[in-house]
Amino acid sequence: MSVQHKATKPRTTAVVLAGGTGQRVGLSIPKQLLKIAGKAVIEHTLTIFQQAESIDDVIVLMAPGYVPDIEKIVTKSGLTKVTRVIEGGSTRNETTERAIAALGEGLAEGEDRNVLFHDAVRPLLSQRVIKDCVDALDRYQAVDVAIPSADTIIVTRTHGGDGEFITEVPDRSRLRRGQTPQAFKLSTIRKAYDVAAGDPNFQATDDCSVVLKYLPDVPIYVVAGDEYNMKVTQPVDVFIADKLFQLASTAAPRQADEGAYRELLADKTLVVFGGSYGIGADIATIAESYGAKVYALGRSTTGTHVENAEHVDEALAKAYGETGRIDYVINTAGVLRIGKLAETDNATIQEALNVNYLAPVQIARASYKYLAETKGQLLLYTSSSYTRGRAEYSLYSSTKAAMVNLTQALADEWAGDGIRVNCVNPERTATPMRTKAFGKEPEGSLLSSEAVARTSLDVLLSELTGHVIDVRQQDPTRDASADASGFEQALASVLDRQADV
């Protein structure tokens, strides 16, 4: 078995293969430009590699005629690791050959590098899989990513005009479903294609099969893949991927120490609607302790009614007039009314719509000009009920679902202006609003409003945009470092939310 040992890791390049079209999805544009969760599919994919510590640079092979579209995305999104966007070939093999040629440019004699080939339409790739692939290249020359097959695979043949008939049922325990990335030493994949060039019948749909056929002595190591790492190929995949993006939780990076918070928040201006008590009040208190100028607004303290557009405009104008800037606008205001819709009066319905939906819309619209000036952030709040409407919470859960949609839409709409928009999703939290609705609940069963506030500050100080950030109590029985797949994490999150209110 060929094993490699090197004192230092060679440069690692991710090659994003985006040469396909949208024919199978029924689109007039390449499927990698289709928008899912507020961004083009390929933008999600490129962002993953941008954030990967083990990736040094990225090359994109794009469908002919669409290179300028990718260049615009790269510029707009600040994807600094993308060094080249090249027009792909008419086949997968030709596209890979163009990538190999580009990667070889400028290399000194005897110099090698790691290369990861990844489908642009797999936008849910995990950082764990990337790291495992790069680590495996320390020992092996070729690496594939695969997951066990949950389905029984059958081999068939056609018989005349009578249709297909089973000829073999392979042992499922040995079958795997291939994914990407596929990782190689550049010298290895280049040699495989050089040998393949001498075969007049050469044709392959993936790169590991080229190594397997033309360099049979080179072992291909298999990294465990991820169910979440789906490929957007069929129309139903578009829907599933969009929902997975919506349901998957995102962690906001924490600052290194207290000094970092002070440095980042000093002289910043925060406007907090719903700042009289609970999460909003805690955000205001913590941000002020780090030197931020905070305007905490609420019905009971400043007489600010978020459903009143004039009140919102006046509050923002006052903050801007006194400080000359608005960096962050936060809306934690909301009302929770429990009851069957058929038995709910018009005034209660109107209140829920005005406070929980129309107010955030008005706040967003009024905040735009200020946040565009500072390249700031709008932070909204949803609820665990956004993933699944529940009996007697129809108004609350539906308006909270709207906050997720609004977040993703505005993040896309305002990306060109440098404004970030995110949404925090706390699990059951000890706030006066909740106590009023449910009364006193068991000690330790609720998340503290201060914990949600601290995570909210982390979100504000991050580069995230268009994300739903879950805030959940730590489970002492669960190992936080456990390598659960993204799909498993998302599924667990959904099940947890269905148990929450």
N, C-alpha and C positions, 0 to 999 in steps of 0.2 A: 504494500500500500504506500502510495506516495505521500509523504508528510513533509511540510515545510516549516522551518524555524527561522525567524528573523528577529534581530534585536529591536528594530523599530518598525512600526507599521508603515507600509507604503501608503501613498496618497489613495484615497477612496472616492470614486466618482459614481454618482447615481445617474443612470441613463433612463429618462422617462420616455417610454415609447408611446407616442400619441398619433400614430399614422392612420388609425382606423377612422371609419366614417360612421354616420348614424343610421345606416340603412336598416339594421335589425331593430333599432328602437323606433324606427319610423320618423326620423328627423331629417330636416333639410340641411342641418349643420352637423359637423362631427360631434359625436356623443360626449367627447371630453370637454366640449364647450357648453354643454347643457348645464343649467344652474340647478344645484341641489343645496338646500339649506343656505340660500342666499349668495352662493359663490359658484363659479364654474367648477365642474368636477376636477379639472386639471389643477385649478388653483388650490383646492384642498390637498391634492396629492403633492404638489410642489411645496406647500407649507410644511408638510410632514418631514420632507427631506431638509428643508431649511432649518427645522428645529432639531434635527438629529445630530448629536455631538460627533458621531463617528463618520459623518459624511462631510467631505471637504468641498466638493463642488458638484454641480448638476448640469447635465446637458439634456436638452429636449429635442426629440425627433418628431416633428409635427407634420400633419397631413398637408400635402401640397396646396398652396394658396392661402394657408391660414397662419403662416409664421408671424405676420404682423399682429395678429390677434393675441398670440402668446406673448410677444414682446410687450404689448400694452399691459397685459396682466402682470407680467414680471415687474415692470416699472411701477405700476400703481400699487402693488402689494409689497414692494420693497423686498423682493426675493433675491437677495444679494448673492446667494450661492449659485444662481443660474448664470453660467458664463457664456453659453451658446444656445441658440435655437436654430436647428438645422431642418431643412425639408426632408421628410422621410421618403422611402422608396415605395414602389408599387406593391411590394410584398413584405411580410415580416422579415424574411431573410435579408432582403435588400436593405431594409431599414437598419437592421443590426450591423450589416457590413459597413454602412455609412458611419455608424456610431464608432465602430472599431477603428476605422480610418481616422476619424476626428480625434479619438483618444490617443492614437499613436503619434500625432503631430507634436513635435517638440520634445519627445522623450529621448534621453541619452541612450547610447548603445548599452544594452544589458539592463536598462532600467525597466521596472515593471510597476504595475499599479493594480489596485482592486477595482472591480467594476460591478455594480448592481444594476441589472436590467429590470425595470418595473413597468407594468401596464399603467398608463395614465388613468384608466377607468377603474382602478382599484383605490378609491380615495379614503379608505378606512384602515389603511396599513398601520400597525402598531409600532411604536419605537422599540419594543422588545424584539420583534422579528428582525428589524433592521440591525440591531446590535448583535443578535445571534448570528446573522449572516456574515457580518464583518468579522466577528470573533472566529467563526469557523474557517475563514480564509487564512487565519494564522497557521492552520494545519493542512487544509485541503485546497486543491486547485479549482474545484467546481462544487457549487452548493445549490441545492434546490429547496423550495419551501412547499410543504404538503400537509394535508390533514387527512385523518381516516375517513373512509367512505361510510356514511350512515345508511346508504342505500345498497341493496343487492345489485350487483352489476351483471348483466347478461350479455353474451355474445350471440349475434343472430346472423342468419343468412336469408336471402330471398329465394323463394322457390316458384319459378315461373311467374304467373300473375296472381298467385294466391297470397302474397304478402310475406311477412317475416316469420321466421321460426327460430327458436332457441337451439343453439348448437353447443353452448358451454355456459356454465355458471361458475366463474372463478371464486376461489376462497376469498371472502371479503376481508378477512383479518390481515391479508397481505396487500390489499388494495389501498391506494391513497389518491386523493384529489390534488392535483398540482396547482400551485398558486405562483405568484411572483412577490418579491423579487427573486431572480435567479442570479447567483453571484459567482464571479470567476476571477482568477488571475487573468489580466489582459493577455498575457502571452499564451495562455491556454486556449481561450476562446478564439483568439486570432488564428492559432495553429489549426484548430478544429475546422474553421471556415476555409482556411487555405487548402486543407485536405479535401474538404467537401467540394471545393471548386472543380476538382478533377472528376467528379461524378456527374455525368450528363443528366442523371435522373434526380439530382439533389432537390429535395423539398422538405421543409420542416416547419412546424407551427410554433416551436419553442426552441430555446438555445441549449438547454440541457440535453435534448435528444440529439443535437448535432455532436456534442461531446461524446455522448454514449455510443453513437454509431461510428464516428470517425476517429475517436481517441479511446478505444475500448479499455485501455490499460489505466485510464485516469478514473479513480473512484469519484462518485458524485455523492457527497454527504447530504443528508436530508435534515433540514431544520423544521421543527414543529411549527406549523402555520397557525391560522386563527380563523374561526368561523366568520368573524366580523369582517375579514379581508375579502369581501365579495367583489365580483366584477360586474360592472354595469353594462349588460349586454342586451337584455330583453326589456320590453316596456315595463314589466312588473318590477325589474331591478331598480328602476328610477324611483318608484314609489317606496320600495323597501329601504333603499339607501337614504332617502330623504327622512324617513321616519327614524332610522337608526341614528342619523345625525341629531335629530331633534331629541331623542331619548338618551343618548350617551352623555354622561356627565363629563365635565372638564374641570381639572384642578387649576386653581389660580396660584401661580408661584408666589411664595412668601419672600419678603425681603430678608437680607442676611442678619440684620440686627436693628435695634431701636434707632440707632444713628441713621440708618438708611431711610427709615420712614420719615425722620425729621428732615433729612436733606431733600427728599422727594416732595414732601407736603408743605415745606416752608414757603410762605408767600403765595400759595395756591388758594383759589377761592372755590368753595363748595356751596352749592345751594341744595338744601335738603327739604323736599316737600314731604310732609308727614313726620316732621322732626320734633313733635311735641313729646313723644314718649316711644317706648319700644325700640325697635331696630334703628329707626331714624334718629332718635335722640342719642343712642349709643354711638352711631357713626359720627354725629356732630361732636360729642364729647371727646372721643378718641382722636379725631382729626384735629381738633383745637389743641389737644395736648402735644401734638407734633408740630404746631406752629401754623396750621392752616387758618385762613379766615373763613368762618362758617356762618351761613345764614340758615338757621333751623326754623322752618316755618310750619305752623300747624293751626288748626281750627281753634284749639283751646288756649294757645299761647299768643299767637300773632294775629289771630282772626283771619287767617288765610284759608280760603275754601278752594281746594284744588279743582273743583268742578266749575269754578268761576274763572273764565279766561282772563278777565281784567285783573283779578287778584294775582294770577300767575305772571302776567306781563309786568305788573307793578313790582312784584318781588324780584324778578330777574333784572329789571331796569335799575332798581335800587342797589342791588349787589354790584352790578356793573358800574354804576355811577360812583360808588364809594371806593371800589378797589381797582377799577379799570380793566377787569378781566373776569371771566367765569371759566374755570377749568373743568369742573364736574357738576353735573346735575343729577340728583338722585331722587327717585320717587318711591317712598315706602307707604304712601297713604293707601288705604283700602277699607272696604266695609265687608263684613261677613254676616249675612243674614241666612238663617236656616229655615227651611220650610218647603212644602210642596208648591210647585209653580202654579197649579190650578187654584190654590188657596191664597196666593200672594197678591196683595193690592197693587194698584198702579204706581203709587208713590214709592213703595219699596223697590219695585222693578226699576223705576226711573233713577232712584238713588244708586242702585248697584251699577247700572250702566254709566251714569254720570261720573261716579267716583272711580270705579274699577277699570273703565275703558276710555270714556271720552276725556277724562282728566289727563291720563298719560299721553294721549294723542295731542291734546292742547299743549302740554308741557314740552313734548318733543318738538312740536312745530315752533313754539316760542323760543326754545333753547338753541335752535339750529344756528342762528347768526352768531351767537356768542361762542358756541363750541367750535364753529368753523374757524374763528379767529385764533383760538388757542390750541386747535387740534385736540380738543378735549374728549370727554366721554359722557354718554348718557347711560345711567344705570337704572334698570327697571326690576320689578320683582314678580315672580310667578308663585305657584303653589304646587305641591305634589299632586294636586287634583287635576293639573293641566293635561296629564296623559290619559285620563279616563274620567268622564263625567259621572257623578254619583247622585243617587237619589237624594233629594232635599238640598242639594248644593248646585243645582243647575245654573243659577246665575253666577255664582262665585267661580265654579270650575270653568265655565265657558269663557268668562272674561279673562281668567288667568291663562287659559290656552291662547287667547288672543294676544297676550303679552309676549309669548314666545314667537308667534308669527310676526308681530310688530318689530320685535328685536331683530330678527333675521332679515326682514325687509329693509329696515332702516340701516342696518350694518352694510348692506349691499348698496343702498341708495346713497349713503353718505361716505362711502369708502374713498371716493375721489377727493373729498374735502378733508380727509384725514381725521374724521370723527369716528370714534369707536362707540359701539352700542352693545351692551351685554345685559343679561338677565340672570338674577340670582334666584335659585330655587331652594329655600330652606325647608327642611322637614319640620314637623310639628315644633313650634317655637313658643316659649313662654312670653307672651305679649299681652297687654291689656285687652286687645281686640279678641284674642283667643279666650281669655278668661271670661270675658263678657258673654261669649257664645257658648262655652262649654263648662264654665265653673271651674273649681279647683280640681286639678288632676294630680295623679300620684307623683311623689317626689322622684326626681331623676328621670322621668319619662319624657321630658321636653328638652329641646335644645335651648340654650340661653341666647337672649337677644344680643348680648355682647359678642358671642362667638360668631353669629351671623354678621355683625357689624365689622368685626376684624377681617373676616373673609371678604366682605364687600370692599374694604380698603385695598386688599390685595388685588382684587379685580380692577379697581380704578387705576392702580399703579402698574398694571400689566399691559402688554400689547395685544391682549385678546380682543376680538370683536366678533359679534354674531354668535356668541356662545351662551349656553345655559349652564350655569355653574351650580352644582348641587352642594349644599352644606348639610352634612349629616353627623350625628353623634358617632364617636369612635366606638366600635365594638371591641371590647377587650379580649374577646375570644378569637378574633380574626387577625391573622398576621397581615399587617399592612403591606409587607413586601412580597406576599404570595403572588405568584405569577398567573393570576386569572386572566383569561383572554378578554379583550375588549368586549366581545359579544357576551361573555358570561357576566361581566361587570354591568353592562347595559341591561341585561335581562334581570339580574338581581336588583338593580336600581328600580326597574319598572315594577317588579313584584313588591318591593318595599313601599313604593309610592301608592300602590293599590291598597296597602294596609294602612296608609296614613290618611289623615284628613287635614 
